């Protein structure tokens, strides 16, 4: 009996295969979500060309672009492989063509343009999206073909409607990133055939989306190491440690109630950390505007970045740099205590590999053996940490 890993189709894009857990599983249904124009169609057209080059039959269904538009995009991306293209919005038509051509992978761009004659209503409404997705799922399971559908994020933040598709499909991939940046983050939020919360990092180029082998180096590339209010932390994105920069700016409020602006970080968590710094570390932000930014368009969710946020905020108040080769890893409690986090060895190993020389962690969470070239220092509270950093 072959393992599940050997039966997968390699997409030819290592970062995508990593997020999927090893490749595309036959008979599965994958949803690729994200805001319009972020690169979903570009990535899937690259996948279609790569799979065809490997001898995997692909049916690419476009409901948004004409055949000429798809052809021009394929030429721009350098995709010269033969891919069966169908421009249609009728579910019955695309399933009929799929029954005749019997592809091993079927790509539908996008699910909001597909409609069935069995239901009334315009394409994109909740009923049409749910019914079309369910029938595509049945087709995937009965034929053994992998079905990949594109879902645009609506104004409410849901993919193709308020959580209409996530429970139907096997895998949900979500594109993140700012339109002004040249890199994108692909995150798995649901995966029945692999781990969730894995990320793949891509850089947008003239030839399409290119995988980034070392995301940490990308996120730290343009860092101004001598500036105050900058701190580095190590986050676990699935099974991958990623080093990111946290920037904080505390400035005298011009008028009225001081502002609290956070990008890539939960605003309520920021308010909590400000209260802890005031009560436990003697740093008052009552008359200061506070701006916090997680560089690179990432969202910092896990609490391991709390210590870097607190250090960056204190650095901005004292107007003193934290050092170019220092990383901060730890959770901050309401008592001002620094708590240990999981997988500290992997986080420190990534920091040491990128040339960092000092790591501040919880005294109770220090590793048994520090990586070569990295000094691991411990602190029990924020007050004790700031006493050593800014004395």
Protein Blocks (a to p, Z undefined) as FASTA:
>chain_A
ZZfklmpccehiaklmmmnoopacehiacddeddehilmmmmmmmmmmmmmmnopacddd
dfkbcfklmmmmmmmnopabdcdddddfbfklmmmmmmmnopabdcdddfklgccfkbgc
dehiaklmmmmmmmmmmmmmmnopacdddddddfkopahiahklmmmmmbdcddeddfkb
cbdcdddfbdfkbcehiacdddddfkbcaddfblmlmmmmmpcfkbghiacddddehjac
cdddddddddddfbhjdddddehiafklmmmmmmmmmmmnopafklcccddddehhiacf
bfklmmmmmmmmmmmmnopaebjkbccdddddfkopacddehklmmmmmmmmnopabdcd
dfklccfbdcehiacdddfbfklmmmmmmZZ
